[in-house]
Amino acid sequence: MKTRASAIRLFCIFALAASAWGQQIVTLAPPQPGFSFPQRQTLTYSVDWRVFPAGVAVVRFEAAGGRERISASADTVGAINLLFHVSDRFQSDFDLQRGCSYDFNKQTTEGRRQIFSTLRLDYGASQSILDQKNQVNGQTTHVEKPIGGCLTDLLSGIFYAASQPLRLGHSFVLPVADAARTVPVTMKVEAREEIKTPLGVFKTIRVQPVADAGVVKNRGNIWIWYTDDERHLPVQMRARLFWGTITFRLTANENK
């Protein structure tokens, strides 16, 4: 049950679970001209494990100057919450013009496990700086690694991908800052589909992130359905893993 309950954290690894180091240096392409990231907007997703309600995920967007801040929460509900409580919090800041992430903070509470981590990307010094603390035993970790250029992160990457051309049959690669390493993640644009969520019926473009290593290596498949319009709003996300399927469906989209 621990594995199933903690799967609510897949919100932040749907698109960007991790793939291995590549020999080539991947450059983060800037957003398409005219593309606008959500601002003062809140997206709410229901989370189901197989046919059972498992949790709720909420994503909030705020713009501050030339940067955008994304805050996300993921909490178990119902029977799963009684068996194994999960309450995770994420926050990411990125540059609106280039898409470069600057900070990615994560606070995870899963049963007795409580971890707080901060990842800072210092492009002037060409370094990523990870600080992590186990809130239960007090153990801390500090890691510094070189970076080669502009990166996205595990949360911002889901929405940064929406700023790119989603042409059927084409792929693009995201350089992702994942903990203390940089990993290239391939986004495969697969098909157009009509998706029904509690918020309505949407014409969408299905994108599959390809992971060669990391959390979901050889365990299943991940997909994101973006609206087939200029917004490219993620209205559904799904991970099909060896122990079952987790699905996120958009239930509310509010300007606040």
C-alpha positions, 0 to 999 in steps of 0.5 A: 500500500505504501508504494500505491499511496505514494504514487500521488507524487507521480504528478511531478514525474509524469512528464519528467521521471528521468532518463539517463545521461546522454553524450550530447548537450541538450539545449532548452529551447525558448517558448514559442513566440506569443505563447503565454503561461497561465497566470493567477490560475489554479488547476485541480486534478482528481487522482484515481488508482485503478477505479478507486479515488486516491487523492487530489492535486492542486497547481497554482500559477503566479507571475512576478516580474519576468518569472513564473512561480508554480506551487503544487500540492498532492494529498491522499484521500479516502481509504488510502489516506487512512492506510497511508497518509501522503501530503506533498508540496512543490514549488518551482520558479522559472524564467518566462522568456527562456523557460530556465528554472531557478529554484525547485523546492519539495516537501514530502510527507509519506507515512513516517517519511518526511523530507524537505529539499531545495534545488537551486540552479545558479547559471552564473556559476554553472552549478546546481545546488541541492540541499536536503534534510530528513525531518525525522532523523535530522540527516542533511545532504548538500550536493553541488554539480556542474550544469551546462546551461538552461534547464527545466525541472520536474514540475515546471517541465510539465508546463514548459513542454506546453510552450513547444510545438506539439506536432504529430509524429515529432519529438523534442528533448528537455534537459531536466534538473532532477535532484543532483543530476541533469537528464535529457527527457524525450517528449514524443507527440503521438496522437490526437484524442478526445478526452472526457474529464469531470470538467468537460470534453476536450480535443487533445494531443497525447504526449508520451515522455520517454524514460530510459532510467530512474523511477519508472524505468521498465515499469510502465508508460506515462502520458500527458494529454494537452488541449489541442489549442494555443493553451496546451493545457494538461487536462489528463495525465496517466502512469501505467505501472506494474502495480496498477494505473494512476490517472489525473483528471482536470476537475477545475480551472479557476482564475484566482 
